[in-house]
């Protein structure tokens, strides 16, 4: 009897494994289009056929055999590209949230705005975004909600609150002293700055954002004025790298740009007043520049209407043209460039308007596209996931009706968006 009991017990234990349902068949999607710009800089492939299985690209080529169980999405004469990447965005920000109006925006409201902005940005063809600066870790909450499938949006790499000095660009200087208001990311001195890096990582930051110089949209400082010291920036870079995070430095000023590069910062944001030595240092260190050369138009044309401070408009008048000319110089010198727009300064969804300016100031359309695909993926540290259309990458694709190599403004009207093998927008039917 004991032997029979043991056999019965063994059968009971084995039963789930013996009768377990077979794994579900893979979900296969085939996307076809007239041509493919794969993000790696080579000539377009024509025709374009991409096979995606369970959200990942498994085959690319003109003569792929279409599996009988695959759903076929035929985009006809459209041009297919990798999902675009914006490396400098503020999804929880808004053009209505500047100047004194910003005092009325709570962190919960910013998070709600971020949900709407994330959807708009995804539908504009940006399937990956690096969010650099958000109060109260609202961008962490947004990233997690997107990852959980609760709201639509791009893949997010987020910073949480930007780090900066007391009274600097990343501090709130709109209230008088009796309010004792200090922004979340304020940290003075190397050890305070290290502690703030650790705190941001603790609460979910994927990247560290710092303010190395003054800014345009802050009160009481100047874009060219240094803020974080070399010692502070070196401590931040060292601590962030120890914890597996990259560092992005807001730096308009000539001195701050050079000091940030020498401190080991991974990318310089804005880089408006970079000089020849700064360009040389960026190239020597392999530091990326992320230069937002579109939003100058919006600030000067619409800034006062949406509540930006008059002093901010004056500061932008001094910077905008210089930044664009320095973009040209840095690119011609061979500095690494990644696409970033400062979304939230202008209306979300207009990110692709920057491509035309990148072409106007020296890039070919293909080079501008690479800045928003493979180069951005390299800076992000996600070259194995996004930035090109090839096997092993996420099934993140976009398509436009025209040919962006003939007219890069075609990217301003993305008609098809796929994220992880799922169609989220298709107006090319």
PESULLIN-V418875 format. One record per run of one state. SS is the DSSP state (~ for helix, > for strand, _ for the rest). FROM is the first residue (numbers start at 1). TO is the last residue. If there is no record, write none. Layout:
ss & from & to
SS & FROM & TO
SS & FROM & TO
This chain:
ss & from & to
_ & 1 & 1
~ & 2 & 18
_ & 19 & 27
> & 28 & 33
_ & 34 & 34
> & 35 & 37
_ & 38 & 44
> & 45 & 45
_ & 46 & 47
> & 48 & 53
_ & 54 & 55
> & 56 & 60
_ & 61 & 70
> & 71 & 74
_ & 75 & 78
> & 79 & 82
_ & 83 & 83
> & 84 & 89
_ & 90 & 98
~ & 99 & 104
_ & 105 & 106
~ & 107 & 123
_ & 124 & 125
> & 126 & 131
_ & 132 & 134
~ & 135 & 147
_ & 148 & 154
> & 155 & 158
_ & 159 & 162
> & 163 & 164
_ & 165 & 176
~ & 177 & 179
_ & 180 & 185
> & 186 & 186
_ & 187 & 189
~ & 190 & 202
_ & 203 & 206
> & 207 & 211
_ & 212 & 212
> & 213 & 213
_ & 214 & 225
> & 226 & 226
_ & 227 & 229
~ & 230 & 242
_ & 243 & 245
> & 246 & 251
_ & 252 & 253
~ & 254 & 263
_ & 264 & 266
> & 267 & 270
_ & 271 & 275
~ & 276 & 285
_ & 286 & 287
> & 288 & 290
_ & 291 & 295
~ & 296 & 302
_ & 303 & 309
~ & 310 & 332
_ & 333 & 336
> & 337 & 337
_ & 338 & 342
> & 343 & 343
_ & 344 & 350
~ & 351 & 360
_ & 361 & 364
~ & 365 & 371
_ & 372 & 373
~ & 374 & 380
_ & 381 & 393
> & 394 & 394
_ & 395 & 396
> & 397 & 400
_ & 401 & 407
~ & 408 & 412
_ & 413 & 413
> & 414 & 419
_ & 420 & 421
> & 422 & 426
_ & 427 & 429
